[in-house]
Each structure stands twice: as structure tokens, then as C-alpha cells.
Amino acid sequence: MQVMLYGVLKEKLQDEMIEITPVVTVQELIQILEIRYPLLKEQRFTIAVNKKICTDNKHALTEEDAIALLPPFSGG
């Protein structure tokens, strides 16, 4: 499963994309990411699934989903 990184997250993890083992839910994804990348525990981010912000940690994921970690952003 591929996870795209943007902004400060991309800079801190020094990569545009990370590969993780397939997971079933967004909550599992967060848990695995925080174990594999402890730095993420200190960062605020939003998860987007198929270009839509995901607010449900129980949201089911599939291998085909486009997943992205988005840092906080503000309009201007």
C-alpha cells in the first residue's frame, strides 16, 4: 500500500511516498505509520483517501485506494 506525503511531512520523512503493508482501516494505517515513523506522533496531519479528506478512522481501505498524508494548511 502506498502513502503519498506532502509539505512538511515530506520534508521530515525525506520521501514523497512510503510503502506499507496493507491495512484494513484508517485507524490501522495511523497505528502502523506511528510505529514505523515515530516522528509522526509529534506531527499533525490529515488523511485523504481517493482525494477526499477522511474523518472516519473506521473507514475501510483497499489496496487500490490513493492515500495521502496532508499537513495542516491555511487559506489566504
N, C-alpha and C positions, 0 to 999 in steps of 0.2 A: 504494500500500500504506500503510495507516495503522498507526501505532505509538502506543499509549497510554503515558503517563508517569505515575508515581506518586511520592509522597513528595518527598524532596529533589531527585530528578531533575526533577520537575515544577516545583519552585521554581527550580532553577538554569537550566533552559531556558526558563522563563517561558511554559509552554504545557502543556496537558493531552494534546494529541495532535499528532503530527507526520506529515507525508505524505512518503513517499519513493518513488523509482521501484521497481518490482517487482524482487525478488531471488529467487534460486533456493534458497539455503541460509541457515541461521542465521549461518554464518561470513561470508558476503557481507553480510548485514544489519549485522553488527558493524563490518565494514570501512567500509561506506558511512556508518554513523552516526558513526564516529570521524573520518572525513574531513570530513563536513558539520558535526559538532559536536565540535570538538577537546576541549572540556571533558569529554566522556565518557571520554576516555583516562585521566583522573585519578579517575574515579568507579568504584566497584564496583557492579555491578548483575547481576541475573539476568534471563534472558529467559523469558517464559511464552508458550506457543503454545496457543491454544484452552483457556486456563485451567489448563494443566499446565506445570510447570517443565520447561524443555528443557535437558538436559545434553549433548546431542549436537550439536556445531557443524556436522555434515554433514546435520542434519535438513532435509528438503525443505520449502519454504514455498510456499503458493499465495496467490493474490490474496484468497481468501475467509477465510484464517486470521485469527484475532483475536490480535494480537501486543501484548505489554506489556513494558515495562522496569520491573523492580522493584528498589528499593534494598534494601540489607541490612536485615534486621529480626530482632528477637529476641522470644522469648516472655516472659511474665511472669505 
